[in-house]
Amino acid sequence: MNPAPLDTLERLLHRRRSCRGFLPQPVEHEVAMNMFALAQRSASWCNTQPWQVIVTRGEATERFRAAYAAELLSGSAQPDFDFPAEYNGVYQQRRRECGQQLYESIGIAPGDRMASRQQMLRNFSLFGAPHVAIITTERGLGTYGAVDCGGYVANLLLAAEALGLGAIAQAALASHAAFVRRHFAIDESRLVVCGVSFGHADHDAPANRFFTSRAATESAVSWHDV
């Protein structure tokens, strides 16, 4: 076995994190296109490749940022895919740990609801990223079209890491799906899965100084021999 591809994949997986602070300069077009070309190799059911991606740059990013801020004041959340009804047990523990790590990194004290809400709202300003990719799937392909898009997003994040970029997948950007469809003139046959903000990471941003943990493999994988 050639260890080089495995070593590269392992390094990318361990290095990748959700970027919550970006530098303002845009990503070179050729670099961005390379990122999307790599993600295009993602597996999908019957090779349907259900993802369609809208990418902003320049003034289009600023218009989307401003329009989403206005939407938050006047519109109500209504995603195309149900958000989690509740977090229980280990899922709640992991969610809390992630939140605590984030708040500690940026100096938000426990129980400071105003500061935590302000941090949450940064999702909708794309954490200052110069680009956002809106991922949609074909309505008729149902849940598995969205599952395929999840694989695409995972590979897009790894491609960004491989190219030295920062990126973050954001379900929050799909919380007002009808607004996103109107803003980008997306056909009603498409469902909004999520957004991915990307750009050059600001390595001095406090929110970029932590990595989330992962559960032991044995807690997720069980082997059955008979």
C-alpha positions in Angstrom: 0.0 0.0 0.0 1.2 3.5 -0.9 1.1 5.4 2.4 1.2 8.9 0.7 -2.6 9.2 -0.1 -3.5 7.9 3.3 -1.1 10.3 5.1 -2.5 13.2 3.0 -6.1 12.4 3.8 -5.3 11.9 7.5 -3.6 15.3 7.7 -6.5 17.0 5.9 -9.1 15.5 8.2 -7.1 16.4 11.4 -6.4 19.9 10.2 -9.8 20.9 8.9 -12.0 23.0 11.2 -15.0 25.2 10.8 -13.6 28.7 10.0 -15.4 31.5 11.8 -13.2 34.4 10.8 -12.1 35.4 7.3 -9.8 37.9 5.7 -11.6 40.3 3.3 -9.6 39.5 0.1 -11.4 37.2 -2.4 -10.2 33.8 -3.5 -8.6 33.7 -6.9 -11.1 32.4 -9.4 -8.9 29.5 -10.6 -8.4 28.3 -7.0 -12.1 28.5 -6.3 -12.9 26.6 -9.5 -10.4 23.9 -8.5 -12.1 23.5 -5.2 -15.5 23.0 -6.8 -14.0 20.7 -9.5 -12.6 18.4 -6.7 -15.9 18.3 -4.9 -17.7 17.4 -8.2 -16.0 14.0 -7.9 -18.3 13.2 -4.9 -20.2 9.9 -4.9 -24.0 10.0 -5.3 -26.9 7.6 -5.7 -26.9 6.3 -9.3 -24.4 9.1 -10.0 -27.3 11.6 -10.1 -25.1 14.4 -8.7 -28.1 16.3 -7.4 -26.2 19.3 -6.1 -26.5 22.7 -7.8 -24.3 25.5 -6.3 -24.7 29.3 -6.4 -21.5 31.1 -5.5 -21.3 34.8 -4.6 -18.3 37.1 -4.9 -17.8 40.9 -4.7 -21.0 42.9 -4.5 -23.2 39.8 -4.7 -21.8 38.7 -1.3 -22.5 42.1 0.2 -26.0 42.2 -1.2 -26.8 38.8 0.3 -25.3 39.7 3.7 -27.5 42.8 3.8 -30.6 41.1 2.5 -30.3 38.3 5.1 -30.0 40.9 7.9 -33.2 42.5 6.7 -34.9 39.1 6.4 -34.0 38.2 10.0 -35.9 41.3 11.1 -39.1 40.6 9.1 -39.2 37.0 8.2 -39.7 33.8 10.1 -37.5 30.7 9.9 -38.8 28.0 7.7 -36.2 25.5 6.4 -36.9 23.1 3.6 -35.6 20.2 5.8 -36.7 19.9 9.4 -34.0 21.0 11.9 -33.4 18.7 14.9 -36.5 18.6 17.1 -34.3 18.2 20.2 -30.8 17.2 21.4 -30.6 14.5 24.0 -28.0 12.4 25.7 -24.6 12.3 24.0 -25.8 14.6 21.2 -26.6 17.3 23.7 -23.3 16.8 25.4 -21.3 17.1 22.2 -23.3 20.2 21.2 -22.7 21.9 24.5 -19.0 21.0 24.4 -18.7 22.6 20.9 -20.5 25.7 22.1 -18.5 26.0 25.2 -15.2 25.8 23.3 -16.4 28.5 20.9 -17.5 30.8 23.6 -14.3 30.3 25.6 -12.2 31.1 22.6 -13.9 34.4 22.0 -14.4 35.4 25.6 -18.2 34.9 26.1 -19.0 34.2 29.7 -21.4 31.3 30.6 -25.0 32.5 30.6 -24.3 35.7 28.6 -27.3 35.2 26.3 -26.9 38.6 24.5 -23.3 37.9 23.5 -24.1 34.3 22.5 -27.0 35.6 20.3 -24.7 38.1 18.7 -22.2 35.3 17.9 -25.1 33.2 16.4 -26.1 36.1 14.2 -22.6 36.1 12.7 -23.7 33.0 10.8 -25.9 35.3 8.6 -23.1 37.8 8.0 -21.0 34.8 6.8 -18.4 35.4 9.5 -17.0 38.1 7.2 -16.3 35.6 4.3 -15.9 37.1 0.8 -17.8 34.2 -0.7 -20.7 31.9 0.1 -21.9 28.8 -1.8 -25.6 27.9 -1.6 -26.1 24.2 -2.0 -29.5 23.0 -3.4 -30.9 19.6 -4.3 -33.7 18.5 -6.6 -37.0 18.3 -4.7 -38.1 15.1 -6.4 -35.0 13.2 -5.2 -36.1 13.5 -1.6 -34.0 12.8 1.4 -31.4 10.9 -0.5 -30.7 13.9 -2.7 -29.9 15.8 0.4 -27.7 12.9 1.7 -25.8 13.1 -1.5 -25.4 16.8 -1.1 -24.0 16.2 2.4 -21.3 14.1 0.8 -20.6 16.9 -1.6 -20.3 19.4 1.2 -17.9 17.2 3.1 -15.6 16.9 0.1 -15.9 20.6 -0.6 -14.6 21.3 2.9 -11.7 18.9 2.4 -10.9 20.5 -0.9 -10.9 23.9 0.7 -8.5 22.7 3.3 -6.2 21.1 0.7 -6.1 24.4 -1.2 -5.2 26.4 2.0 -8.6 28.0 2.3 -11.0 28.4 5.3 -14.6 27.2 5.0 -17.6 26.5 7.2 -20.8 24.6 6.4 -23.8 26.5 7.7 -27.3 25.0 8.1 -28.3 28.4 9.5 -28.2 29.8 6.0 -31.0 27.3 5.0 -33.2 28.4 7.9 -35.1 30.9 5.7 -35.2 28.8 2.5 -38.0 30.7 0.7 -36.0 33.9 1.1 -32.8 32.3 -0.3 -34.8 31.0 -3.3 -36.3 34.5 -3.9 -32.9 36.2 -3.5 -31.1 34.0 -6.1 -34.2 33.3 -8.3 -33.9 29.5 -7.5 -36.6 27.4 -9.1 -39.2 26.0 -6.7 -38.1 22.5 -7.8 -34.9 23.0 -5.8 -34.6 22.7 -2.0 -32.0 24.6 0.0 -29.7 22.3 1.9 -27.1 24.6 3.4 -24.6 27.3 2.7 -20.8 27.1 2.8 -18.9 30.3 3.5 -15.3 30.3 2.3 -12.3 32.4 1.8 -8.8 33.0 3.3 -8.9 32.2 7.0 -8.0 34.8 9.5 -5.7 32.8 11.7 -5.6 35.6 14.3 -9.4 35.4 14.8 -10.0 34.0 18.3 -12.9 31.8 17.0 -10.4 29.9 14.8 -8.2 28.7 17.7 -10.0 25.6 18.7 -10.8 22.1 17.2 -13.8 20.1 18.1 -13.3 16.7 19.5 -14.4 13.4 18.0 -15.9 10.4 19.7 -13.9 7.1 19.7 -14.4 5.1 16.6 -15.7 2.2 18.7 -18.6 4.3 19.9 -19.9 4.7 16.4 -18.9 1.4 14.7 -20.0 -2.1 15.7 -18.9 -5.3 13.9 -21.2 -8.3 13.4 -19.6 -11.6 12.4 -22.7 -13.8 12.5 
